[in-house]
Amino acid sequence: MLRTKFEGREMILRIKTNLRLYSLDEDTIYSSLGKSLDEIYFMDTFALQVGEYLIIGETQNSAYPLITVQNIVPQKNIVTV
């Protein structure tokens, strides 16, 4: 869990427990989320591409904003139809 500020408000970034991180580490995930806050902060759900992975998450804009990483999907598991 990481506490940060966005637009003057304190918020929490967190990774769902027991989530397989593949070759990504927590620092890389939190850094990527921090760099993308301008976009993902206003989305209910999001998919953020980091290297060969998609980070899937959700944003809860309540009195205390929370962004949670729900899943990490390797590129080889992404299907296009």
DSSP file (Angstrom, degrees, kcal/mol; ACC not computed):
  #  RESIDUE AA STRUCTURE BP1 BP2  ACC     N-H-->O    O-->H-N    N-H-->O    O-->H-N    TCO  KAPPA ALPHA  PHI   PSI    X-CA   Y-CA   Z-CA
    1    1 A M              0   0    0      0, 0.0     2,-0.4     0, 0.0    13,-0.2   0.000 360.0 360.0 360.0 140.7    0.0    0.0    0.0
    2    2 A L  E     -A   13   0A   0     11,-3.0    11,-3.1    28,-0.0     2,-0.4  -0.995 360.0-149.2-134.8 128.8    1.2    3.5   -0.9
    3    3 A R  E     +A   12   0A   0     -2,-0.4     2,-0.3     9,-0.2     9,-0.2  -0.824  31.7 155.6 -94.3 135.4   -0.2    6.8    0.2
    4    4 A T  E     -A   11   0A   0      7,-2.5     7,-3.0    -2,-0.4     2,-0.4  -0.878  36.5-112.8-146.6 176.5    0.2    9.7   -2.2
    5    5 A K  E     +A   10   0A   0     -2,-0.3     2,-0.4     5,-0.2     5,-0.2  -0.944  24.5 178.5-120.2 143.0   -1.3   13.0   -3.1
    6    6 A F  E >  S-A    9   0A   0      3,-2.7     3,-2.1    -2,-0.4    -2,-0.0  -0.973  75.1 -10.5-143.0 127.1   -3.2   13.9   -6.3
    7    7 A E  T 3  S-     0   0    0     -2,-0.4     3,-0.1     1,-0.3    -1,-0.0   0.863 130.0 -54.9  50.5  40.7   -4.8   17.3   -7.0
    8    8 A G  T 3  S+     0   0    0      1,-0.2     2,-0.4     0, 0.0    -1,-0.3   0.445 116.4 111.4  78.5   0.4   -4.1   18.2   -3.3
    9    9 A R  E <   -A    6   0A   0     -3,-2.1    -3,-2.7    55,-0.0     2,-0.3  -0.872  67.8-124.1-109.5 140.3   -6.0   15.2   -2.0
   10   10 A E  E     +A    5   0A   0     -2,-0.4     2,-0.3    -5,-0.2    -5,-0.2  -0.599  38.3 172.4 -77.6 141.1   -4.4   12.3   -0.2
   11   11 A M  E     -A    4   0A   0     -7,-3.0    -7,-2.5    -2,-0.3     2,-0.4  -0.936  27.1-122.7-144.8 166.5   -5.2    8.9   -1.7
   12   12 A I  E     -Ab   3  66A   0     53,-2.1    55,-2.7    -2,-0.3     2,-0.5  -0.945  12.6-165.1-117.2 133.4   -4.2    5.2   -1.4
   13   13 A L  E     +Ab   2  67A   0    -11,-3.1   -11,-3.0    -2,-0.4     2,-0.3  -0.964  23.8 169.9-108.8 131.3   -2.7    3.0   -4.1
   14   14 A R  E     - b   0  68A   0     53,-2.6    55,-2.6    -2,-0.5     2,-0.5  -0.981  32.1-135.0-144.3 157.3   -2.8   -0.7   -3.2
   15   15 A I  E     - b   0  69A   0     -2,-0.3    55,-0.1    53,-0.2     3,-0.1  -0.946  38.1-108.5-110.7 127.5   -2.3   -4.1   -4.8
   16   16 A K    >   -     0   0    0     53,-2.4     3,-0.8    -2,-0.5    54,-0.0  -0.235  44.1-103.7 -52.6 138.5   -4.9   -6.8   -4.1
   17   17 A T  T 3  S+     0   0    0      1,-0.2     3,-0.1     3,-0.0    -1,-0.1  -0.273 100.2  21.8 -67.1 154.1   -3.4   -9.4   -1.7
   18   18 A N  T 3  S+     0   0    0      1,-0.2     2,-0.4    -3,-0.1    -1,-0.2   0.753  86.5 149.5  60.9  28.6   -2.3  -12.8   -3.1
   19   19 A L    <   -     0   0    0     -3,-0.8     2,-0.5    -4,-0.1    -1,-0.2  -0.776  51.3-122.6 -93.6 132.6   -1.9  -11.4   -6.6
   20   20 A R        -     0   0    0     -2,-0.4    52,-0.2     1,-0.1    -1,-0.0  -0.640  22.9-168.8 -74.9 121.5    0.7  -12.9   -8.8
   21   21 A L    >   -     0   0    0     -2,-0.5     3,-2.2     1,-0.3    -1,-0.1   0.485  13.6-160.7 -90.8  -4.1    3.0  -10.1   -9.8
   22   22 A Y  T 3  S-     0   0    0      1,-0.3    -1,-0.3    50,-0.1    31,-0.0  -0.354  70.0 -25.6  53.8-131.2    4.9  -12.1  -12.5
   23   23 A S  T 3  S+     0   0    0      2,-0.1     2,-0.3    -2,-0.0    -1,-0.3   0.386 117.2 101.8 -94.1   6.1    8.1  -10.2  -13.2
   24   24 A L    <   -     0   0    0     -3,-2.2     2,-0.3     4,-0.0    -3,-0.1  -0.668  60.8-150.0 -84.8 142.4    6.8   -6.9  -12.0
   25   25 A D     >  -     0   0    0     -2,-0.3     4,-2.1     1,-0.1     3,-0.2  -0.705  28.2-105.8-106.3 166.8    7.7   -5.7   -8.6
   26   26 A E  H  > S+     0   0    0     -2,-0.3     4,-3.0     1,-0.2     5,-0.3   0.873 118.5  55.7 -59.1 -39.6    5.7   -3.5   -6.3
   27   27 A D  H  > S+     0   0    0      1,-0.2     4,-2.4     2,-0.2    -1,-0.2   0.912 108.6  47.7 -60.3 -42.8    7.9   -0.4   -6.9
   28   28 A T  H  > S+     0   0    0     -3,-0.2     4,-2.3     2,-0.2    -1,-0.2   0.908 113.5  48.1 -64.0 -42.5    7.4   -0.7  -10.7
   29   29 A I  H  X S+     0   0    0     -4,-2.1     4,-2.4     2,-0.2    -2,-0.2   0.951 114.4  44.4 -64.1 -50.2    3.6   -1.1  -10.2
   30   30 A Y  H  X S+     0   0    0     -4,-3.0     4,-2.5     1,-0.2    -2,-0.2   0.887 113.7  51.2 -64.0 -38.5    3.3    1.9   -7.9
   31   31 A S  H  X S+     0   0    0     -4,-2.4     4,-2.1    -5,-0.3    -1,-0.2   0.917 110.7  48.4 -63.7 -43.4    5.5    4.0  -10.0
   32   32 A S  H  X S+     0   0    0     -4,-2.3     4,-1.0     2,-0.2    -2,-0.2   0.898 112.1  48.8 -64.4 -41.5    3.5    3.2  -13.1
   33   33 A L  H >< S+     0   0    0     -4,-2.4     3,-0.6     1,-0.2     4,-0.4   0.926 110.3  51.7 -63.0 -44.1    0.2    4.0  -11.3
   34   34 A G  H >< S+     0   0    0     -4,-2.5     3,-0.9     1,-0.2     4,-0.2   0.882 108.8  50.0 -60.7 -39.8    1.7    7.3  -10.1
   35   35 A K  H 3< S+     0   0    0     -4,-2.1    -1,-0.2     1,-0.2     3,-0.2   0.723 114.8  45.4 -70.6 -21.0    2.7    8.4  -13.6
   36   36 A S  T XX S+     0   0    0     -4,-1.0     4,-2.4    -3,-0.6     3,-1.4   0.315  76.2 108.7-105.6   7.0   -0.8    7.6  -14.9
   37   37 A L  H <>  +     0   0    0     -3,-0.9     4,-1.9    -4,-0.4     5,-0.2   0.828  69.8  65.9 -57.1 -34.2   -2.9    9.2  -12.2
   38   38 A D  H 34 S+     0   0    0     -3,-0.2    -1,-0.3    -4,-0.2     4,-0.2   0.850 116.4  27.2 -56.7 -34.3   -4.0   12.0  -14.5
   39   39 A E  H X4 S+     0   0    0     -3,-1.4     3,-0.9     2,-0.1    -2,-0.2   0.905 123.8  43.9 -92.9 -52.1   -5.9    9.5  -16.6
   40   40 A I  H >< S+     0   0    0     -4,-2.4     3,-1.6     1,-0.2    -3,-0.2   0.724  96.4  75.3 -74.4 -20.2   -6.8    6.6  -14.3
   41   41 A Y  T 3< S+     0   0    0     -4,-1.9    -1,-0.2    -5,-0.4    -3,-0.1   0.846 100.1  44.5 -58.2 -33.5   -8.0    8.8  -11.4
   42   42 A F  T <  S+     0   0    0     -3,-0.9     2,-0.3    -5,-0.2    -1,-0.3   0.331  98.4  90.1 -96.3   6.8  -11.2    9.6  -13.3
   43   43 A M    <   -     0   0    0     -3,-1.6    16,-0.2     1,-0.1     3,-0.1  -0.805  64.8-148.0-103.8 144.6  -11.9    6.0  -14.5
   44   44 A D  S    S+     0   0    0     -2,-0.3    15,-2.6     1,-0.3     2,-0.3   0.927  90.7   8.4 -71.6 -46.2  -14.0    3.5  -12.7
   45   45 A T  E    S-C   58   0A   0     13,-0.3     2,-0.3     2,-0.0    -1,-0.3  -0.936  76.7-177.6-130.9 156.2  -11.9    0.6  -14.1
   46   46 A F  E     -C   57   0A   0     11,-2.3    11,-2.4    -2,-0.3     2,-0.4  -0.982  23.8-147.9-151.0 159.3   -8.7    0.7  -16.1
   47   47 A A  E     -C   56   0A   0     -2,-0.3     2,-0.5     9,-0.2     9,-0.2  -0.986  20.4-167.5-129.5 120.9   -6.1   -1.3  -17.9
   48   48 A L  E     -C   55   0A   0      7,-2.8     7,-3.1    -2,-0.4     2,-0.5  -0.941  15.0-138.3-114.5 121.1   -2.6    0.1  -17.8
   49   49 A Q  E     +C   54   0A   0     -2,-0.5     2,-0.4     5,-0.2     5,-0.2  -0.686  24.3 174.8 -83.4 124.7    0.1   -1.4  -20.1
   50   50 A V  E >   -C   53   0A   0      3,-2.8     3,-1.5    -2,-0.5     2,-0.2  -0.922  62.7 -57.8-129.4 103.4    3.4   -1.8  -18.4
   51   51 A G  T 3  S-     0   0    0     -2,-0.4     0, 0.0     1,-0.3     0, 0.0  -0.449 122.2 -13.2  61.2-124.0    5.9   -3.5  -20.6
   52   52 A E  T 3  S+     0   0    0     -2,-0.2    23,-3.1    -3,-0.1     2,-0.3   0.107 125.7  78.9 -95.7  21.5    4.5   -6.9  -21.6
   53   53 A Y  E <   -CD  50  74A   0     -3,-1.5    -3,-2.8    21,-0.2     2,-0.5  -0.920  65.5-141.1-130.4 152.8    1.7   -6.8  -19.0
   54   54 A L  E     -CD  49  73A   0     19,-2.7    19,-2.8    -2,-0.3     2,-0.7  -0.970  15.6-151.0-108.5 127.2   -1.7   -5.2  -18.4
   55   55 A I  E     -CD  48  72A   0     -7,-3.1    -7,-2.8    -2,-0.5     2,-0.5  -0.889  14.3-159.5 -95.8 118.6   -2.4   -4.0  -14.9
   56   56 A I  E     +CD  47  71A   0     15,-3.0    14,-2.5    -2,-0.7    15,-1.9  -0.849  25.4 146.4-102.4 131.1   -6.1   -4.2  -14.3
   57   57 A G  E     -CD  46  69A   0    -11,-2.4   -11,-2.3    -2,-0.5     2,-0.3  -0.909  36.2-127.3-152.9 179.6   -7.6   -2.0  -11.6
   58   58 A E  E     -CD  45  68A   0     10,-2.2    10,-2.5    -2,-0.3     2,-0.4  -0.964  13.3-143.3-136.1 153.4  -10.4    0.0  -10.2
   59   59 A T  E     - D   0  67A   0    -15,-2.6     2,-0.6    -2,-0.3     8,-0.2  -0.961   6.3-164.9-119.2 131.9  -10.7    3.5   -8.8
   60   60 A Q  E     - D   0  66A   0      6,-3.1     6,-2.2    -2,-0.4     2,-1.3  -0.946   3.8-164.6-116.8 109.6  -13.0    4.5   -5.9
   61   61 A N        +     0   0    0     -2,-0.6     2,-0.1     4,-0.2    -2,-0.0  -0.672  39.1 131.4 -95.2  81.4  -13.5    8.2   -5.7
   62   62 A S  S    S-     0   0    0     -2,-1.3    -2,-0.0     2,-0.1     0, 0.0  -0.262  81.7 -63.1-110.3-160.1  -15.0    8.5   -2.2
   63   63 A A  S    S+     0   0    0      1,-0.3    -2,-0.0    -2,-0.1     0, 0.0   0.828 139.4  32.5 -58.6 -30.1  -14.1   10.8    0.7
   64   64 A Y  S    S-     0   0    0    -55,-0.1    -1,-0.3    -4,-0.0   -53,-0.1  -0.865  98.1-134.2-127.9  96.2  -10.7    9.0    0.7
   65   65 A P        -     0   0    0      0, 0.0   -53,-2.1     0, 0.0     2,-0.4  -0.138  23.5-169.6 -56.6 142.9   -9.8    8.0   -2.9
   66   66 A L  E     -bD  12  60A   0     -6,-2.2    -6,-3.1   -55,-0.2     2,-0.5  -0.998  13.7-166.9-138.4 129.4   -8.5    4.5   -3.4
   67   67 A I  E     -bD  13  59A   0    -55,-2.7   -53,-2.6    -2,-0.4     2,-0.5  -0.983  15.0-169.7-116.6 123.7   -7.0    2.8   -6.5
   68   68 A T  E     -bD  14  58A   0    -10,-2.5   -10,-2.2    -2,-0.5     2,-0.6  -0.952  21.0-138.2-119.8 128.1   -6.7   -1.0   -6.3
   69   69 A V  E     +bD  15  57A   0    -55,-2.6   -53,-2.4    -2,-0.5   -12,-0.3  -0.755  24.2 178.7 -79.7 118.8   -4.8   -3.3   -8.7
   70   70 A Q  E     -     0   0A   0    -14,-2.5     2,-0.3    -2,-0.6   -13,-0.2   0.784  58.5  -7.3 -93.0 -32.7   -7.1   -6.2   -9.2
   71   71 A N  E     - D   0  56A   0    -15,-1.9   -15,-3.0   -52,-0.1     2,-0.4  -0.990  50.2-140.6-160.9 157.8   -5.1   -8.3  -11.6
   72   72 A I  E     - D   0  55A   0     -2,-0.3   -17,-0.2   -17,-0.2   -52,-0.1  -0.998  20.9-166.1-126.7 126.1   -2.0   -8.5  -13.8
   73   73 A V  E     - D   0  54A   0    -19,-2.8   -19,-2.7    -2,-0.4     2,-0.1  -0.952  15.7-133.9-118.3 121.8   -2.3  -10.1  -17.2
   74   74 A P  E >   - D   0  53A   0      0, 0.0     3,-2.2     0, 0.0   -21,-0.2  -0.426  26.0-115.9 -69.9 149.8    0.7  -11.1  -19.3
   75   75 A Q  G >  S+     0   0    0    -23,-3.1     3,-1.9     1,-0.3   -22,-0.1   0.832 113.8  63.6 -55.2 -35.8    0.6  -10.1  -23.0
   76   76 A K  G 3  S+     0   0    0      1,-0.3    -1,-0.3   -24,-0.2   -23,-0.1   0.691 100.5  54.1 -65.1 -16.6    0.6  -13.8  -24.0
   77   77 A N  G <  S+     0   0    0     -3,-2.2     2,-0.5     2,-0.1    -1,-0.3   0.328  84.9 101.8 -98.2   6.6   -2.8  -14.2  -22.2
   78   78 A I    <   -     0   0    0     -3,-1.9     2,-0.4    -4,-0.2    -3,-0.0  -0.817  57.4-160.2 -95.0 126.3   -4.5  -11.3  -24.1
   79   79 A V        -     0   0    0     -2,-0.5     2,-0.5     2,-0.0    -2,-0.1  -0.890   4.0-156.9-110.0 133.5   -6.8  -12.5  -26.9
   80   80 A T              0   0    0     -2,-0.4    -2,-0.0     1,-0.1     0, 0.0  -0.930 360.0 360.0-108.5 131.8   -7.9  -10.2  -29.8
   81   81 A V              0   0    0     -2,-0.5    -1,-0.1     0, 0.0    -2,-0.0   0.364 360.0 360.0-119.7 360.0  -11.1  -11.1  -31.6
